[in-house]
Amino acid sequence: MSPIEQVLAAAKSIAINGHTPSLALIKSRLGSRYPMPVLIQGLQQFKALPKSEWQNLPELSDIPTPESPIDELASPIAQLQQQVDTMQQLINQLNNRVNELEQQVNQHLPTTSPKAE
């Protein structure tokens, strides 16, 4: 389906729901994947169509819905959070190991008092 057909389908869906199709409403239905000139051209074509020809337009449900920007960011954020959690666990393990080694060293070092000169 061409971008213009998708804009026409979105406009049809908006009109069927009782609203007047506008650039803002169409853009909210389709997301920001289409340039403004395509949206304008599609809206102009839709407004020029008589209502009797709307039935020939494709349905909006036939158009795959775009992922929202939040959905697009969720996976990378989750991956980064997992990496941070893993690194924090490693830091804690290293700190524990350093503490153990310091205790072992302190146990084996003779206690020396400062030498009097």
Backbone as numpy.savetxt, mean C-alpha at the origin, in Angstrom:
# Nx Ny Nz CAx CAy CAz Cx Cy Cz
-9.96 -4.50 -21.81 -10.81 -3.33 -21.81 -9.91 -2.10 -21.81
-10.21 -1.18 -22.69 -9.39 0.03 -22.81 -9.62 0.96 -21.62
-8.70 1.87 -21.40 -8.90 2.83 -20.30 -10.18 3.65 -20.46
-10.50 4.04 -21.69 -11.73 4.83 -21.93 -12.95 4.00 -21.55
-12.95 2.71 -21.94 -14.08 1.84 -21.59 -14.21 1.70 -20.08
-13.09 1.66 -19.39 -13.15 1.56 -17.93 -13.72 2.84 -17.32
-13.35 3.98 -17.88 -13.90 5.26 -17.40 -15.40 5.30 -17.68
-15.81 4.85 -18.86 -17.24 4.82 -19.19 -18.00 3.89 -18.24
-17.42 2.74 -17.93 -18.06 1.79 -17.01 -18.20 2.40 -15.62
-17.18 3.11 -15.18 -17.23 3.76 -13.87 -18.31 4.84 -13.85
-18.37 5.62 -14.91 -19.40 6.67 -15.01 -20.79 6.06 -15.01
-20.97 4.96 -15.72 -22.25 4.26 -15.76 -22.65 3.81 -14.36
-21.70 3.22 -13.64 -21.97 2.73 -12.29 -22.39 3.87 -11.37
-21.70 4.99 -11.48 -22.02 6.15 -10.66 -23.42 6.67 -10.98
-23.73 6.76 -12.28 -25.04 7.26 -12.72 -26.17 6.32 -12.29
-25.94 5.02 -12.38 -26.96 4.04 -11.99 -27.25 4.15 -10.49
-26.24 4.52 -9.71 -26.42 4.68 -8.27 -27.07 6.02 -7.91
-27.47 6.79 -8.91 -28.20 8.02 -8.66 -27.36 9.27 -8.51
-26.08 9.17 -8.81 -25.21 10.33 -8.71 -24.83 10.82 -10.11
-24.45 12.05 -10.20 -23.98 12.59 -11.47 -22.48 12.30 -11.57
-22.06 11.60 -12.62 -20.63 11.30 -12.77 -19.80 12.57 -12.84
-18.70 12.56 -12.10 -17.76 13.68 -12.12 -16.35 13.10 -12.14
-15.39 13.96 -12.43 -14.00 13.49 -12.45 -13.59 12.91 -11.10
-13.99 13.59 -10.03 -13.62 13.13 -8.69 -14.23 11.76 -8.39
-15.51 11.57 -8.71 -16.16 10.28 -8.44 -15.56 9.16 -9.29
-15.28 9.47 -10.54 -14.69 8.46 -11.43 -13.30 8.09 -10.94
-12.53 9.09 -10.56 -11.17 8.84 -10.09 -11.19 8.02 -8.80
-12.19 8.27 -7.95 -12.27 7.50 -6.71 -12.64 6.04 -6.99
-13.39 5.80 -8.05 -13.75 4.42 -8.42 -12.59 3.68 -9.07
-11.82 4.38 -9.89 -10.78 3.72 -10.67 -9.39 3.84 -10.05
-9.24 4.72 -9.10 -7.91 4.93 -8.54 -7.15 5.94 -9.40
-5.87 6.04 -9.14 -5.08 7.05 -9.84 -4.22 6.46 -10.95
-4.66 5.35 -11.51 -3.83 4.70 -12.54 -4.03 5.29 -13.93
-5.04 6.16 -14.10 -5.28 6.74 -15.43 -4.96 8.22 -15.40
-4.36 8.73 -16.48 -4.06 10.16 -16.53 -5.36 10.97 -16.68
-5.30 12.20 -16.21 -6.47 13.08 -16.23 -7.08 13.24 -17.63
-6.29 13.36 -18.71 -6.92 13.50 -20.04 -7.81 12.30 -20.41
-7.42 11.11 -19.99 -8.24 9.92 -20.27 -9.55 10.00 -19.48
-9.47 10.42 -18.23 -10.69 10.56 -17.42 -11.62 11.61 -18.01
-11.06 12.73 -18.44 -11.87 13.80 -19.03 -12.53 13.32 -20.31
-11.76 12.66 -21.16 -12.31 12.18 -22.43 -13.43 11.17 -22.19
-13.21 10.26 -21.26 -14.23 9.26 -20.96 -15.50 9.88 -20.40
-15.34 10.85 -19.50 -16.50 11.53 -18.93 -17.26 12.29 -20.00
-16.55 12.96 -20.89 -17.21 13.69 -21.98 -17.99 12.73 -22.88
-17.38 11.59 -23.19 -18.07 10.60 -24.02 -19.33 10.08 -23.31
-19.21 9.84 -22.02 -20.36 9.34 -21.27 -21.50 10.35 -21.28
-21.16 11.63 -21.04 -22.20 12.66 -21.01 -22.86 12.84 -22.37
-22.16 12.49 -23.45 -22.72 12.62 -24.79 -23.63 11.44 -25.15
-23.53 10.36 -24.40 -24.35 9.17 -24.69 -25.78 9.35 -24.20
-26.75 8.94 -25.01 -28.12 8.92 -24.48 -28.26 7.79 -23.46
-29.16 7.96 -22.52 -29.34 6.98 -21.45 -29.67 5.60 -22.01
-30.32 5.55 -23.15 -30.69 4.27 -23.75 -29.46 3.46 -24.19
-28.34 4.10 -24.39 -27.13 3.39 -24.82 -26.24 2.95 -23.65
-26.61 3.32 -22.44 -25.82 2.92 -21.28 -25.72 1.41 -21.14
-26.80 0.71 -21.57 -26.81 -0.76 -21.42 -25.70 -1.42 -22.23
-25.22 -0.75 -23.27 -24.14 -1.32 -24.09 -22.77 -1.15 -23.47
-22.70 -0.35 -22.42 -21.41 -0.14 -21.76 -21.10 -1.32 -20.83
-19.81 -1.62 -20.65 -19.45 -2.71 -19.74 -19.78 -2.34 -18.30
-19.93 -3.36 -17.48 -20.20 -3.15 -16.05 -18.88 -2.88 -15.32
-18.96 -2.09 -14.29 -17.77 -1.77 -13.50 -17.25 -3.02 -12.78
-18.12 -3.95 -12.47 -17.69 -5.17 -11.77 -16.76 -6.01 -12.64
-16.77 -5.79 -13.95 -15.88 -6.51 -14.86 -14.45 -5.95 -14.82
-14.29 -4.81 -14.17 -12.99 -4.14 -14.13 -12.30 -4.53 -12.83
-11.06 -4.98 -12.89 -10.37 -5.29 -11.64 -10.16 -4.02 -10.82
-10.43 -4.12 -9.53 -10.27 -2.95 -8.68 -8.81 -2.76 -8.33
-8.35 -1.54 -8.38 -6.94 -1.30 -8.06 -6.70 -1.44 -6.57
-5.46 -1.80 -6.21 -5.11 -1.85 -4.80 -4.98 -0.43 -4.30
-5.43 -0.23 -3.09 -5.26 1.10 -2.53 -3.81 1.28 -2.13
-3.37 2.51 -2.04 -1.97 2.74 -1.65 -1.64 2.11 -0.31
-2.61 2.05 0.59 -2.36 1.43 1.90 -2.08 -0.05 1.73
-2.86 -0.72 0.86 -2.63 -2.14 0.61 -1.26 -2.37 -0.02
-0.86 -1.47 -0.90 0.42 -1.62 -1.57 1.57 -1.48 -0.59
1.38 -0.71 0.48 2.44 -0.49 1.45 2.44 -1.52 2.57
1.32 -2.20 2.76 1.19 -3.11 3.90 2.24 -4.22 3.87
2.45 -4.82 2.74 3.40 -5.93 2.66 4.84 -5.48 2.92
5.33 -4.43 2.28 6.70 -3.99 2.59 6.87 -3.57 4.05
5.85 -2.94 4.62 5.94 -2.53 6.02 6.00 -3.76 6.91
5.19 -4.76 6.60 5.20 -6.00 7.40 6.56 -6.69 7.30
7.15 -6.68 6.11 8.46 -7.29 5.93 9.52 -6.54 6.73
9.45 -5.21 6.69 10.41 -4.41 7.45 10.24 -4.64 8.95
9.00 -4.73 9.40 8.76 -4.97 10.82 9.31 -6.32 11.24
9.16 -7.32 10.38 9.70 -8.65 10.67 11.23 -8.59 10.76
11.86 -7.85 9.85 13.31 -7.71 9.89 13.76 -7.00 11.16
13.04 -5.96 11.55 13.38 -5.23 12.77 13.25 -6.15 13.98
12.18 -6.94 14.02 11.99 -7.88 15.13 13.12 -8.89 15.19
13.51 -9.42 14.04 14.61 -10.39 13.98 15.91 -9.76 14.46
16.18 -8.54 14.00 17.40 -7.85 14.42 17.39 -7.57 15.91
16.23 -7.22 16.46 16.15 -6.95 17.89 16.43 -8.22 18.69
15.94 -9.36 18.21 16.22 -10.63 18.87 17.72 -10.92 18.83
18.35 -10.68 17.69 19.79 -10.91 17.58 20.58 -9.98 18.50
20.16 -8.74 18.58 20.83 -7.78 19.48 20.71 -8.26 20.92
19.52 -8.71 21.31 19.34 -9.21 22.67 20.22 -10.43 22.93
20.30 -11.34 21.96 21.16 -12.52 22.12 22.62 -12.11 22.25
23.05 -11.18 21.44 24.44 -10.71 21.51 24.73 -10.03 22.84
23.80 -9.22 23.32 23.98 -8.57 24.62 24.10 -9.61 25.74
23.26 -10.62 25.67 23.32 -11.69 26.68 24.66 -12.41 26.61
25.12 -12.67 25.42 26.41 -13.36 25.25 27.57 -12.51 25.76
27.55 -11.23 25.47 28.59 -10.32 25.96 28.58 -10.31 27.49
27.41 -10.24 28.09 27.31 -10.25 29.55 27.88 -11.54 30.13
27.57 -12.68 29.51 28.10 -13.96 29.98 29.63 -13.98 29.90
30.16 -13.52 28.78 31.61 -13.50 28.59 32.28 -12.56 29.60
31.67 -11.42 29.86 32.23 -10.49 30.84 32.26 -11.13 32.22
31.20 -11.88 32.56 31.17 -12.56 33.85 32.27 -13.62 33.93
32.46 -14.36 32.85 33.51 -15.39 32.83 34.88 -14.75 32.98
35.11 -13.67 32.29 36.41 -12.99 32.36 36.63 -12.47 33.78
35.62 -11.88 34.35 35.75 -11.33 35.70 36.01 -12.42 36.74
35.49 -13.62 36.51 35.71 -14.72 37.45 37.14 -15.23 37.38
37.76 -15.16 36.24 39.10 -15.72 36.05 40.21 -14.69 36.24
39.88 -13.45 36.31 40.91 -12.43 36.53 41.21 -12.34 38.01
42.48 -12.29 38.32 42.80 -12.10 39.74 42.43 -10.69 40.16
41.95 -10.59 41.33 41.63 -9.25 41.81 42.93 -8.60 42.25
43.19 -7.51 41.69 44.43 -6.81 42.01 44.10 -5.50 42.67
44.86 -5.19 43.64 44.69 -3.89 44.26 45.69 -2.94 43.63
45.41 -1.68 43.67 46.35 -0.73 43.07 47.69 -0.80 43.79
48.75 -0.81 43.01 50.10 -0.90 43.57 50.48 0.41 44.22
51.09 0.25 45.35 51.57 1.45 46.04 52.95 1.77 45.53
53.21 2.92 45.22 54.52 3.29 44.70 55.36 3.92 45.72
